[in-house]
Amino acid sequence: MIYLKALFLAIVEGVTEFLPISSTGHMILVDEWVKLSSDQAFADAFMVIIQLPAILAVVVYFWSDLWPLSGDRDETRARLVLWTKIMAAFAPAAVLGALLAGFIEQTLFNPVTVAVALLAGGVLLIVLERRPRPERVANARAITYKLAFCVGLAQCVAMIPGTSRSAATIIGAMLLGAGRVAAVEFSFFLAVPTMLGATVFTVLKHGLHFSAHQWGVLAVGSVVSFAAAYLVIAALMSYIRRRNFIPFGYYRIVLGLLVLGYFLLVR
């Protein structure tokens, strides 16, 4: 049974991590009915560690855009410049995350905060897509250092549970003139150091003291998380070239109302 639970949780994590719908909001609901293990330390570690295969899915899908040591000198230079922009965007969250992680966990990680963040993000996505705006940046490479840093500041808002890291970075980039494709590409790229840093920080904090059986559960979750994340990345890149984010906005609003209603009225 624990392997089936791991499979289900990995699918939820892989599917929701890169969509602007908040993986945290989904995991709070799922955790009410699907308890991975009575060992809470292992369950918490599981949800963190299976983010690593999701990061790997980004690298594999965008390998030709991200790997600097291939192609001619100009291509190598362009990729290295892109990475410096990614790291410039990563810096604000790295600093604030280290300073505020404990405070956020203690004060903001609750269902009401998640629900409000889901609702606010959903409304903002809908409003953003319905008002005309200039699209000055067509792809991630065209993003400037200033824009990258501002997207990094927007990512800091995602430290509020329920906001969604993807939603914060995509909305921030689009508000500053990036087209949908550029915003989503850069959001995916920025996920690599951000999620890797958060995962390593958590692992160092809690350790990796697992049994052989638990390592097997982690292996199953990792494989499934990678596959789900890769499929979602491919599907979203195809979707945004033809459609907008309004359906995701409505989905967030519905999910936010479900979270709020369940924890205030049912539980």
NORMOWO-V552269 format. One record per pair of residues at least 6 apart in sequence whose ideal C-beta (glycine too) atoms are under 8 Angstrom apart, sorted by the first residue. I is the first residue (numbers start at 1). GAP is how many residues later the second one is. If there is no record, write none. Layout:
BEGIN
{{I,GAP} {I,GAP}}
END
This chain:
BEGIN
{{2,34} {2,35} {2,215} {3,213} {3,214} {3,217} {5,29} {5,30} {5,31} {6,30} {6,40} {6,211} {6,212} {6,214} {6,215} {6,218} {7,213} {7,214} {7,217} {8,22} {8,26} {9,18} {9,21} {9,25} {9,27} {9,37} {9,38} {9,41} {9,212} {10,40} {10,210} {10,211} {10,212} {10,213} {10,214} {10,215} {10,218} {11,213} {11,214} {11,217} {12,11} {12,14} {12,15} {12,18} {13,10} {13,14} {13,34} {13,37} {13,38} {13,41} {13,212} {13,215} {14,36} {14,39} {14,40} {14,43} {14,210} {14,211} {14,212} {14,213} {14,214} {14,215} {14,218} {15,213} {15,214} {15,217} {16,6} {16,7} {16,10} {16,11} {17,6} {17,34} {17,37} {17,149} {17,174} {17,178} {17,212} {17,215} {18,36} {18,40} {18,148} {18,169} {18,170} {18,173} {18,211} {18,214} {18,215} {18,218} {19,145} {19,147} {19,213} {19,217} {19,229} {20,101} {20,105} {20,144} {20,146} {20,147} {20,150} {20,151} {20,225} {20,228} {20,232} {21,143} {21,145} {21,146} {21,227} {21,230} {21,231} {21,234} {22,92} {22,95} {22,96} {22,99} {22,140} {22,141} {22,142} {22,145} {22,230} {22,233} {23,141} {24,90} {24,137} {24,138} {24,140} {25,89} {25,90} {25,92} {25,93} {25,136} {25,137} {25,139} {25,227} {25,230} {25,231} {25,234} {26,229} {27,20} {28,83} {28,86} {28,231} {29,226} {29,229} {29,230} {29,233} {32,230} {32,235} {35,8} {36,6} {36,7} {36,10} {36,181} {37,6} {37,9} {37,177} {37,180} {39,175} {41,165} {42,168} {42,172} {44,162} {45,157} {45,158} {45,161} {45,163} {45,165} {46,171} {46,172} {46,175} {48,150} {48,151} {48,154} {48,155} {49,150} {49,154} {49,169} {49,172} {49,173} {50,168} {50,171} {50,172} {50,175} {51,144} {51,147} {51,148} {51,174} {52,143} {52,144} {52,147} {52,170} {53,169} {53,170} {53,172} {53,173} {53,176} {54,141} {54,171} {54,172} {54,175} {55,136} {55,137} {55,140} {55,141} {55,144} {56,170} {57,169} {57,170} {57,172} {57,173} {57,176} {58,130} {58,131} {58,133} {58,134} {58,171} {58,175} {59,7} {59,133} {60,170} {61,127} {61,169} {61,172} {61,173} {62,123} {62,126} {62,127} {64,6} {65,14} {65,17} {65,75} {65,76} {65,120} {65,124} {66,13} {66,16} {66,17} {66,123} {66,126} {67,12} {68,8} {68,11} {68,12} {68,15} {69,7} {70,6} {71,8} {78,63} {81,60} {82,58} {82,59} {82,107} {84,61} {85,58} {85,59} {85,60} {85,63} {86,62} {86,100} {86,103} {86,104} {86,106} {86,107} {87,106} {88,57} {88,60} {88,61} {88,64} {89,59} {89,60} {89,62} {89,63} {89,66} {89,97} {89,101} {90,62} {90,100} {90,103} {90,104} {90,107} {91,58} {91,61} {92,57} {92,60} {92,61} {92,63} {92,64} {93,59} {93,62} {93,63} {93,65} {93,66} {93,101} {94,99} {94,100} {94,103} {96,60} {96,63} {97,59} {97,62} {97,100} {97,101} {97,104} {98,103} {100,59} {101,58} {101,100} {104,55} {104,56} {104,57} {108,52} {108,53} {109,52} {110,51} {111,148} {111,149} {111,151} {111,152} {111,153} {112,148} {112,151} {112,152} {113,47} {113,48} {113,49} {114,47} {114,48} {114,142} {114,145} {115,47} {115,141} {115,142} {115,144} {115,145} {115,148} {116,46} {116,140} {116,144} {117,43} {117,44} {117,45} {117,46} {117,47} {117,139} {118,44} {118,134} {118,135} {118,137} {118,138} {118,141} {119,133} {119,134} {119,137} {119,138} {119,141} {121,41} {121,42} {121,43} {121,46} {121,47} {121,50} {121,128} {121,131} {122,126} {122,127} {122,128} {122,129} {122,130} {122,131} {122,134} {123,126} {123,130} {124,47} {124,125} {125,42} {125,46} {125,120} {125,121} {125,123} {125,124} {125,127} {126,120} {126,123} {126,124} {128,43} {128,46} {128,47} {128,117} {129,115} {129,116} {129,117} {129,120} {130,116} {133,41} {133,42} {133,44} {134,43} {135,42} {135,43} {135,44} {136,41} {136,42} {137,6} {137,10} {137,36} {137,40} {137,41} {137,42} {137,45} {138,41} {138,43} {138,44} {139,40} {139,42} {139,43} {139,46} {140,42} {140,45} {140,46} {140,49} {142,40} {143,8} {143,30} {143,35} {143,39} {143,43} {147,26} {147,29} {147,30} {147,31} {148,38} {150,22} {150,26} {151,18} {151,21} {151,22} {151,25} {151,35} {151,36} {151,39} {152,38} {153,19} {154,14} {154,15} {154,17} {154,18} {154,19} {155,10} {155,13} {155,14} {155,17} {155,35} {155,39} {156,12} {157,6} {157,11} {157,15} {158,6} {158,7} {158,9} {158,10} {158,11} {162,94} {162,97} {164,88} {165,22} {165,26} {165,29} {165,30} {166,21} {166,25} {167,81} {167,85} {169,14} {169,17} {169,18} {169,21} {170,10} {170,13} {170,14} {170,17} {170,75} {173,9} {173,10} {173,13} {173,14} {174,6} {174,9} {178,8} {180,60} {180,61} {180,64} {180,65} {181,56} {181,59} {181,60} {184,52} {184,53} {184,56} {185,52} {188,45} {210,8}}
END
